[in-house]
Amino acid sequence: MRVQVISNASNVHQAQLIGKTAIVIDVMRTASTIIAAIEAGARCVLPVETIMEAKAIAKSSDLLGGERFCKRISGFDLGNSPNEYRNSIVCDKRIILTTTDGTRAIIRSMRAAELFIASLTNADACIDAAMQTERDLVLICAGSQDQFTLEDGFCAGALIAKLQKDYSNSPLSMNDFGYAMLSLYEHTKHQQTTTLRNGFSGKHLQAIGLEADINDCIQINRTTVVPYLHNGVIVSYPVNS
């Protein structure tokens, strides 16, 4: 099996995705928020790139969620903190979501044959789901403002470590960045909290008073919920057709 890891959303090229299973990673915070929304009973999440597009397609029964530069968008129902997406608020709702980096990474990855959403909170479950597709994998770190972020790379390493541990019958061929992210994970996994709090995103969230989001986003394997792109919207995998 071939595994390619891409460092940030701006480095995603369509040719890399054809016939592959893509896993989009945005630990802090879009992927963690989508996982929380699906787990809380949201009917689906529709990722869009712009605020204008989100407002244009929203129906009265929808919820608008998202952020720009970590702040909730004016007039939106929800921001991009996982703890906002509670069952009492999102159950059976379509959520239209736009974020600075995460939703852009998802949209840029839609040409893949299959697309899953991963964070640390569902890492093992996401790999188990992706392996059912029997395709080569492309792990896409969303990053921040077209730059690599430590937490996304750490999560990519955790996904690869899971592959090596539980799917050793499928020898892995990785790109150099994949090997580097596996090394990052193996060398820092016992200091996970300290490592991720000291990354750019962790420091920034602490500085603007969103430390609770860090704690919510770095709970490894807290859930088995795996968001999956189906007919243009994100739902829970497997899809009940």
N, C-alpha and C positions, 0 to 999 in steps of 0.2 A: 504494500500500500504506500502511495505517495502522499506526503503531508507537506503543504506549503504554508508558511506563516507570513502574513503581510503586516507591516509595522503600523500603518495608519490608513485611514479611509482614502486619502488622496492618492495612495499608491495602488489602489485596486484598478485593474484593467480587465475589460470584459473577456478577453481571450483566455485569461487565467481561470475563468469560472465555467466555461462550457463543459458540460458533462460531469461536473464535480459537485460534491456536497460542500456548501459553505456554512461556516459557523461564525457569526458576527459576535464579537466580544466587546462589551462596554461596561466594565465593572462599576465605575463611578460616573454616570448612574443609569444610563438608559436601559441597558439589558436587565439590570437588577429591578428597575421599575416595571418593565414589561412583564418580567417573571412574577412580580408581586401582584400586578393587575390581573393576569390570567389566573393565578392561584386564588385570588379573591373573588373570582366568578365573572370577570368581564367577558362579554360575549366574544369580543375580538379587539385587536388594536390595529389601527390603520396608520402606518407611518407616512408622513409627508415631509417635504423638505422646507417649505416656507410657511410663515405665519399667515400670509395672504391666502395660500392654498387651503390651509386648515380651516380658516374662517369661511371660505367660499363653499366648501363641501359639507360643512357641519349642518346636521339636522337638529331639530329641537330636542330630540330624544338622545342625542350624542353628548359626550363629555369631551371638552377640549383640554388637552394636557400638554405641558411642555415648558421649555425654558430657553432663555438666551443668556449666555455667560453666567449660568447657574441661578438666575433669578426667574421666578414664575412670570410668564408673559401676561401683560396687562389684559384683563378681561377674560382670561382663561379660568376654567374651573379648578384645574389642578396644575401643580408644578412637575418636578422631576424627582421627587423624593419617594422612595418605595413605601414609606409609612403613610403617605397620603392615600394610597390606593387600597382602601379598606372595603370589605364586603358590603357594608351598609351604604357605600357611595357608588361602587362600580359594578355591582352584581347585575348581570345581563345587559350591560351597557356596551355600546360601541365607543371606543376611545380613539379620538383622532390625536395623534402625538407628533410633535415636532420638537427636536432638540438640536443643540448646536452641532454636535458631532455624531451621536449614535444613530439617529434616524437617517442621516446622510449616508452613513456606512451601510445601513440596511438597504437603502434604495440603490446604491451603487453595486450591491451584491445580488440583485434580483435576477440576473441572467444565469445564476447557478441552477443546476438541475433540482437541487433541494436546498433549503435555507433554514437553519436553526439559529436560535438566540441563546448565547451562553454568558453566564457570569460565574463567579465563584460559588454562588448560592445553589447552582444546579449543575456544577461541572461534570460530575460522574454520570448523572442521568442524561445529560446532553450527549456525551460521547456514546453511551449505550444506544441512544436513539439514532444518532448519526451513523453508527456502524450497521444498522439495519438496512441502510440504503445500498451498501456494498459498492460504494464509489470512493475514489480518492477524495481527500479532504483539503479544503482551503480554510485556514483559520485567519480571520480578519480582525485585527485589533483596531478599534475605532479611533483611539488616540484622542488628542485634544488640539484643536486648531492646527491640524495637519502635522502634528508632532507625535512621536511615540510616547506612551505613558506606561509607567512601571507596572501598574496594577493589571493592565490588559495583557502585557507580556507575561506577568506572573501567572495569570489565568491560562494563557496559551500553553505555558509550561506544564501546568497542572493537568490540562487535557491530554497532552502528549504522554505524561507520566502514567495516566490512566490507560492509555492505549498500550504502552509497553507492558504494563502489569497484567492487564486482563485480556489482551488480544495479541499475545506473543506468537500466535500461529500465523499472524499476518506481518511479516517483517516490514519495518518502516524505512522509507527513504525520505529524508527531510532536506529542506534547503538550509543554508547556513544559519539563517535567522531562527529557524525552528530549533536547531541544536543549541543556539545561544539562549533561547527562552527556556528550554528544558534545564539547562545548567543554572539559569537564574532561579528557577523554581526549586531545584534540588538543593541549592546552596542557601536559600533563604526561607524555606518552608517552616522551619522551626522558630523563626522570628517573623512570622507572617504579619502580625498586627503592627509591629514596629516598622517593618519594611514598607508596608503599604501606607501607613500614616505619614511616613517621611518622603514619599513620592510627591511629585508636583501637585497632583489632584488632591491627595490627602492633606497636604499643607494648605492648599487653597480653600478646601471645604472647611477646615478648622478655622481659618482666618475669617470666613464670612458667617460663622456660627452654625454650620451644618455638620457638626461632628457626629451627630446621631446617624446621619446618612452613611458615614464611613462604617460604623458598627453594623448597620443593616446590610451593607454591600459586601462585607468580607467574611460573612459567616459561611464557611465552605460546606457544600453539600447539605444545606439546610432543607432543601426541597427536591422532589422528583419531577416537578413541573418543567416541561420543555416547550417553550414557544416555537412555533413552526409557521412558515409562510405558506398559506394555502389560498389560492384564488385571489391573491393580492392583499390579503389581510393576515394578521398574525393570530393564530389560534393555538390551542393546546394539542400536542402530539401524544398519541396518534389521533388522527382526524377521524371522527365518526361520520362516515358518509351515508 
